[in-house]
Amino acid sequence: MRHAEPVLIRRVDEDDWQTVRDVRLRALRESSDAFGSSLAREERFAESHWRMRLRTSTTWVALDGAGEPRGLVSLVQEPGSPDDDRHVVSLWVAPEVRRQGIGWSLLDAVVRGGADQDAATVSLWVVDDNASAVDLYVRAGFTRTGERQVLPRDPDRTEERYVRHTDPGGLAGG
């Protein structure tokens, strides 16, 4: 078993747009099936788009001891969702550092972020065939809702909504 190096989970703002862009594009290159977008689409985004994204979401990056980004997650108010729910999007951890607690730490950040925004729950959609993501979310306290939808970009695949309450007594990693 590898020894995990320390990782800093840092909330970013629009001035960090280049870091977020670089991590997001790497995520789309290496894990394209896990996201609702494509590398070709997001490579065309201008600086103004990345900045707008960071103004309209709460985003964290995971940085290793050398300051290199190793993960990303964002929290948004999803259109049509209840006012007291926040939605987890774009969770990704670099393959070379997976299974070292980074995903868990990023989920801790979004649950705390949701609580800070007075959300009672945080929710997310996960593709049915992404077993490692399902395992992480369930271990981090997310539960299945039974709410399902066809993946818009691939009608042969489906995804399910998972939810987690933001109460302080139930934070992942406690």
Summary of the structure (lengths in Angstrom):
residues: 174
radius of gyration: 15.4
end to end distance: 23.4
largest distance: 43.8
contacts: 491
relative contact order: 0.15
helix: 37%
strand: 32%
